[in-house]
Amino acid sequence: MLHNESHPTTPALTAEQAGKLDALKDNLRELGSLAVGFSGGVDSTFLLFMAHEVLGDRAIAVTEVDSGVPERERGEAKAFCEEHGIRHFVCDADPLGEEHYRNNSPDRCYYCKKRIFTEIARIARENGITHVAEGSNTDDLGDYRPGLKAVEELGVKSPLREAGLTKADIRAISKALGLPTWDKPSYACLASRFVYGEEITQEKLRMIDLAEQFLIDRGFLEERVRIHGRLARIEVAPRDIPRLAADGIREEIVKRFRELGFMYVTLDLQGYRVGSMNETIRQ
Protein backbone atom coordinates (compact mmCIF):
# COMPACT_ATOMS: atom_id res chain seq x y z
CA MET A 1 0.00 0.00 0.00
CA LEU A 2 1.30 3.46 -0.87
CA HIS A 3 1.54 6.18 1.70
CA ASN A 4 -0.83 9.12 1.90
CA GLU A 5 0.67 11.91 -0.17
CA SER A 6 -1.31 14.78 1.33
CA HIS A 7 0.54 17.07 3.72
CA PRO A 8 -1.34 19.86 5.50
CA THR A 9 1.76 22.08 5.62
CA THR A 10 2.48 22.15 1.89
CA PRO A 11 0.08 25.07 1.09
CA ALA A 12 2.86 27.34 2.48
CA LEU A 13 4.73 26.64 -0.76
CA THR A 14 4.65 28.96 -3.74
CA ALA A 15 2.60 27.89 -6.73
CA GLU A 16 5.82 27.21 -8.64
CA GLN A 17 7.20 25.00 -5.87
CA ALA A 18 3.90 23.12 -5.57
CA GLY A 19 3.98 22.51 -9.32
CA LYS A 20 7.52 21.15 -9.14
CA LEU A 21 6.52 18.89 -6.26
CA ASP A 22 3.62 17.51 -8.29
CA ALA A 23 5.97 16.92 -11.24
CA LEU A 24 8.35 15.03 -8.96
CA LYS A 25 5.55 12.82 -7.65
CA ASP A 26 4.38 12.06 -11.20
CA ASN A 27 7.93 11.19 -12.24
CA LEU A 28 8.43 8.87 -9.26
CA ARG A 29 5.09 7.18 -9.86
CA GLU A 30 6.04 6.47 -13.47
CA LEU A 31 9.33 4.86 -12.41
CA GLY A 32 7.44 2.25 -10.39
CA SER A 33 10.36 1.17 -8.18
CA LEU A 34 13.48 3.02 -7.15
CA ALA A 35 16.77 2.60 -5.28
CA VAL A 36 17.91 5.98 -3.98
CA GLY A 37 21.60 6.64 -3.40
CA PHE A 38 21.11 8.01 0.10
CA SER A 39 23.77 10.07 1.87
CA GLY A 40 21.55 11.63 4.52
CA GLY A 41 22.04 15.12 3.07
CA VAL A 42 19.37 17.69 2.22
CA ASP A 43 18.73 16.54 -1.34
CA SER A 44 18.86 12.76 -1.00
CA THR A 45 16.76 12.84 2.19
CA PHE A 46 14.03 14.79 0.42
CA LEU A 47 14.18 12.51 -2.63
CA LEU A 48 14.05 9.35 -0.51
CA PHE A 49 11.18 10.68 1.58
CA MET A 50 9.11 11.51 -1.51
CA ALA A 51 9.99 8.19 -3.20
CA HIS A 52 8.82 6.35 -0.10
CA GLU A 53 5.64 8.44 0.05
CA VAL A 54 4.80 7.64 -3.57
CA LEU A 55 6.18 4.11 -3.95
CA GLY A 56 6.08 2.68 -0.42
CA ASP A 57 8.17 -0.50 -0.12
CA ARG A 58 9.06 -0.23 -3.80
CA ALA A 59 11.52 2.51 -2.80
CA ILE A 60 14.73 1.52 -1.02
CA ALA A 61 17.72 3.46 0.28
CA VAL A 62 21.33 2.50 -0.39
CA THR A 63 24.07 4.28 1.58
CA GLU A 64 27.75 4.20 0.70
CA VAL A 65 29.83 3.71 3.86
CA ASP A 66 33.45 3.96 2.72
CA SER A 67 36.02 6.03 4.60
CA GLY A 68 35.15 9.13 2.55
CA VAL A 69 31.76 9.31 4.32
CA PRO A 70 31.77 10.93 7.78
CA GLU A 71 30.67 8.65 10.58
CA ARG A 72 27.94 11.08 11.66
CA GLU A 73 26.37 10.97 8.17
CA ARG A 74 26.18 7.18 8.22
CA GLY A 75 24.46 7.28 11.60
CA GLU A 76 21.95 9.94 10.53
CA ALA A 77 21.09 8.02 7.34
CA LYS A 78 20.43 4.84 9.31
CA ALA A 79 18.32 6.66 11.91
CA PHE A 80 16.17 8.37 9.23
CA CYS A 81 15.37 5.09 7.50
CA GLU A 82 14.53 3.39 10.78
CA GLU A 83 12.23 6.24 11.80
CA HIS A 84 10.32 6.17 8.51
CA GLY A 85 10.29 2.40 7.98
CA ILE A 86 12.33 2.55 4.79
CA ARG A 87 14.29 -0.50 3.62
CA HIS A 88 17.93 0.46 3.99
CA PHE A 89 21.01 -1.17 2.52
CA VAL A 90 24.66 -0.21 2.90
CA CYS A 91 27.54 -0.80 0.51
CA ASP A 92 31.26 -0.14 0.39
CA ALA A 93 32.37 0.35 -3.20
CA ASP A 94 35.94 0.93 -1.95
CA PRO A 95 36.82 3.96 -4.12
CA LEU A 96 40.37 3.83 -2.75
CA GLY A 97 40.78 0.77 -4.95
CA GLU A 98 40.41 3.07 -7.98
CA GLU A 99 43.71 4.66 -9.02
CA HIS A 100 42.17 7.89 -10.37
CA TYR A 101 40.35 8.39 -7.07
CA ARG A 102 43.37 7.54 -4.94
CA ASN A 103 45.62 9.91 -6.91
CA ASN A 104 42.92 12.61 -6.71
CA SER A 105 42.84 13.59 -10.37
CA PRO A 106 40.43 16.42 -11.32
CA ASP A 107 37.98 13.78 -12.63
CA ARG A 108 38.18 11.79 -9.38
CA CYS A 109 34.46 12.16 -8.79
CA TYR A 110 33.65 10.50 -12.13
CA TYR A 111 35.43 7.28 -11.17
CA CYS A 112 34.09 7.34 -7.62
CA LYS A 113 30.46 7.85 -8.67
CA LYS A 114 30.76 5.18 -11.36
CA ARG A 115 32.05 2.68 -8.83
CA ILE A 116 29.43 3.54 -6.21
CA PHE A 117 26.39 3.59 -8.50
CA THR A 118 27.45 0.36 -10.19
CA GLU A 119 27.29 -1.23 -6.75
CA ILE A 120 23.94 0.44 -5.96
CA ALA A 121 22.55 -0.88 -9.26
CA ARG A 122 23.63 -4.39 -8.29
CA ILE A 123 21.80 -4.12 -4.95
CA ALA A 124 18.74 -2.78 -6.75
CA ARG A 125 18.67 -5.71 -9.18
CA GLU A 126 19.04 -8.24 -6.37
CA ASN A 127 16.02 -6.72 -4.66
CA GLY A 128 13.76 -6.45 -7.69
CA ILE A 129 14.11 -2.69 -8.05
CA THR A 130 14.02 -1.38 -11.61
CA HIS A 131 15.62 2.06 -11.38
CA VAL A 132 18.41 3.83 -9.50
CA ALA A 133 18.33 7.54 -8.63
CA GLU A 134 20.64 10.21 -7.22
CA GLY A 135 19.78 13.51 -5.57
CA SER A 136 21.40 16.31 -7.57
CA ASN A 137 19.36 19.49 -8.12
CA THR A 138 19.44 22.13 -10.86
CA ASP A 139 21.97 24.27 -8.97
CA ASP A 140 24.51 21.45 -9.28
CA LEU A 141 24.74 22.10 -13.01
CA GLY A 142 26.64 25.33 -12.39
CA ASP A 143 29.73 23.83 -10.71
CA TYR A 144 32.42 21.43 -11.90
CA ARG A 145 30.67 18.06 -11.42
CA PRO A 146 32.39 15.21 -13.30
CA GLY A 147 30.33 12.75 -11.25
CA LEU A 148 27.22 13.73 -13.20
CA LYS A 149 28.83 12.29 -16.34
CA ALA A 150 29.09 8.88 -14.65
CA VAL A 151 25.47 9.16 -13.52
CA GLU A 152 24.34 9.77 -17.09
CA GLU A 153 26.47 6.93 -18.51
CA LEU A 154 24.99 4.45 -16.05
CA GLY A 155 21.41 5.53 -16.74
CA VAL A 156 20.90 6.71 -13.16
CA LYS A 157 17.82 8.90 -12.77
CA SER A 158 17.97 12.47 -11.42
CA PRO A 159 14.32 13.14 -10.44
CA LEU A 160 14.98 16.41 -8.63
CA ARG A 161 16.70 17.94 -11.64
CA GLU A 162 14.05 16.58 -13.97
CA ALA A 163 11.38 18.33 -11.88
CA GLY A 164 13.35 21.60 -12.04
CA LEU A 165 13.96 21.74 -8.29
CA THR A 166 16.62 24.11 -6.96
CA LYS A 167 18.34 23.81 -3.59
CA ALA A 168 16.13 26.62 -2.27
CA ASP A 169 13.01 24.75 -3.46
CA ILE A 170 14.15 21.56 -1.75
CA ARG A 171 14.85 23.34 1.52
CA ALA A 172 11.47 25.10 1.43
CA ILE A 173 9.50 21.93 0.66
CA SER A 174 11.51 19.92 3.19
CA LYS A 175 10.65 22.50 5.85
CA ALA A 176 6.97 22.33 4.91
CA LEU A 177 7.08 18.54 5.17
CA GLY A 178 8.79 18.67 8.56
CA LEU A 179 12.00 17.00 7.42
CA PRO A 180 14.85 17.60 9.88
CA THR A 181 17.34 18.20 7.06
CA TRP A 182 15.63 21.31 5.66
CA ASP A 183 18.30 23.60 7.16
CA LYS A 184 21.17 21.13 7.26
CA PRO A 185 24.45 22.56 5.89
CA SER A 186 25.52 21.33 2.47
CA TYR A 187 27.73 18.28 2.50
CA ALA A 188 30.26 16.71 0.13
CA CYS A 189 32.37 13.59 0.55
CA LEU A 190 35.62 13.95 2.47
CA ALA A 191 37.69 13.42 -0.68
CA SER A 192 36.65 16.93 -1.76
CA ARG A 193 38.88 18.32 1.02
CA PHE A 194 42.07 17.32 -0.83
CA VAL A 195 43.95 19.56 -3.23
CA TYR A 196 44.00 17.91 -6.67
CA GLY A 197 47.04 15.70 -7.13
CA GLU A 198 47.51 14.89 -3.44
CA GLU A 199 47.11 11.20 -2.66
CA ILE A 200 43.93 10.27 -0.82
CA THR A 201 44.52 7.78 1.96
CA GLN A 202 42.31 6.22 4.61
CA GLU A 203 44.47 7.81 7.32
CA LYS A 204 44.03 11.32 5.92
CA LEU A 205 40.29 10.82 5.43
CA ARG A 206 40.05 9.82 9.08
CA MET A 207 42.04 12.90 10.13
CA ILE A 208 39.63 15.15 8.23
CA ASP A 209 36.55 13.38 9.58
CA LEU A 210 37.68 13.77 13.19
CA ALA A 211 38.85 17.36 12.67
CA GLU A 212 35.55 18.43 11.14
CA GLN A 213 33.57 16.67 13.83
CA PHE A 214 35.63 18.57 16.42
CA LEU A 215 34.56 21.87 14.81
CA ILE A 216 30.92 20.79 14.52
CA ASP A 217 30.84 19.78 18.19
CA ARG A 218 31.90 23.34 19.02
CA GLY A 219 29.11 24.93 17.02
CA PHE A 220 30.84 25.57 13.68
CA LEU A 221 28.13 23.99 11.52
CA GLU A 222 29.22 25.47 8.18
CA GLU A 223 32.80 24.28 7.97
CA ARG A 224 35.39 22.47 5.92
CA VAL A 225 38.88 21.24 6.79
CA ARG A 226 40.89 21.30 3.57
CA ILE A 227 44.13 19.31 3.61
CA HIS A 228 47.38 20.38 1.94
CA GLY A 229 50.02 17.85 2.90
CA ARG A 230 50.27 18.22 6.68
CA LEU A 231 48.61 21.64 6.65
CA ALA A 232 44.93 22.04 7.58
CA ARG A 233 43.09 25.00 6.02
CA ILE A 234 39.90 25.66 7.96
CA GLU A 235 36.91 27.28 6.29
CA VAL A 236 34.00 28.47 8.41
CA ALA A 237 31.14 30.87 7.71
CA PRO A 238 32.48 34.46 7.67
CA ARG A 239 30.35 35.33 10.70
CA ASP A 240 32.14 32.57 12.66
CA ILE A 241 35.70 33.66 11.82
CA PRO A 242 36.09 35.98 14.84
CA ARG A 243 34.87 33.27 17.22
CA LEU A 244 37.21 30.63 15.80
CA ALA A 245 40.18 33.02 15.93
CA ALA A 246 39.48 34.08 19.51
CA ASP A 247 41.82 33.14 22.32
CA GLY A 248 40.83 29.89 23.96
CA ILE A 249 39.02 28.18 21.11
CA ARG A 250 41.94 28.86 18.73
CA GLU A 251 44.45 27.11 20.97
CA GLU A 252 42.03 24.25 21.58
CA ILE A 253 41.63 23.66 17.83
CA VAL A 254 45.37 23.79 17.17
CA LYS A 255 46.04 21.31 19.97
CA ARG A 256 43.44 18.84 18.73
CA PHE A 257 44.43 19.12 15.06
CA ARG A 258 48.08 18.46 15.91
CA GLU A 259 47.02 15.40 17.89
CA LEU A 260 45.29 14.17 14.73
CA GLY A 261 48.48 14.53 12.67
CA PHE A 262 48.38 18.05 11.21
CA MET A 263 51.60 20.05 11.55
CA TYR A 264 50.14 23.46 10.61
CA VAL A 265 46.63 24.79 11.24
CA THR A 266 45.44 27.80 9.23
CA LEU A 267 42.23 29.81 8.87
CA ASP A 268 40.99 30.75 5.38
CA LEU A 269 39.96 34.42 5.57
CA GLN A 270 37.57 34.04 2.63
CA GLY A 271 35.46 31.76 4.76
CA TYR A 272 33.48 28.67 3.82
CA ARG A 273 32.51 28.27 0.18
CA VAL A 274 31.33 25.28 -1.83
CA GLY A 275 33.94 23.64 -4.05
CA SER A 276 36.88 25.84 -3.10
CA MET A 277 39.31 23.17 -4.32
CA ASN A 278 37.84 23.57 -7.81
CA GLU A 279 39.27 27.09 -7.90
CA THR A 280 42.66 25.57 -8.74
CA ILE A 281 41.41 24.07 -12.01
CA ARG A 282 39.68 27.23 -13.18
CA GLN A 283 42.90 29.24 -13.29
C-alpha positions, 0 to 999 in steps of 0.5 A: 500500500502506498503512503498518503501523499497529502501534507497539510503544511504544503500550502505554504509553498509557492505555486511554482514550488507546488507545481515542481513537487507535483511533477516530482511525484508524477515522475516517481510514480512512473518509475514504479520502483526506485533505489535511492543513493542516500547520503543523509544530506538535504537533497537525498533525504528529500528525494528518498522521503518523496519516493517512499511516500509515492512508492512505499516498499518499492523505494529503497535506500542504499548508503555508501559507507566507505572512509570518505563518508563521515561517521555522523552521516552514516548514523543519521542516514540509518536513523532516518530510514529506521524512523520512517520504515524505509528498507535500507542497505549499505555498501562499500564500493571501496573507491580507494581501490580506484587509481584515479580516485586515490591519486585525486585527479580532477575527474576523481568524482567520475570514477568514484560515482561510477564505482558507487552507483554500479554497486547500488545498481547491483543491490537494486537488481538483487532486490527487484528494483528497476531504477536507480536515482541520485539527488542532484538538483538544478543548482549542481549544473553550475559547478564542476561536477564530473560525477554527473557524467558517470550518472548519465552513462549508467542511466541513473535517474535524477528526479529532482533535476528533472522536476526543475527543483533548486536547492532553495526549493528543496529546503522550502519543501523539506521544511513544509514537510517537517524534514529535519534536514531542511536547514542542514548545511551542504555536504560533500564527501571527504575526498573533496577536502584534498587539493588535486594531485595529493594522494587520498589515503584512509588515514588522511580521510580519518584525520579530516573526519575527526577534525571536522567533527571537532569543529561541529561539536563546538558549534561551527556547523558550516565548515570544511577542513581542507588538507594540503600535505600536513597543513589544515586550512579551515573554512567556516562561515564568515560570521564565525571567523572571529569566534574561531580566531578568539583566544581559547578556542583557537588554541584548543583547535590547534592542539586537537588538530596536531594530535590528529596529525596536522603540523600546521593549522590555518584559517581561510579568511575568505570563509566557507565556500562550496567547491573551493578546491575547484578554484585551482582548475579554473585558473 
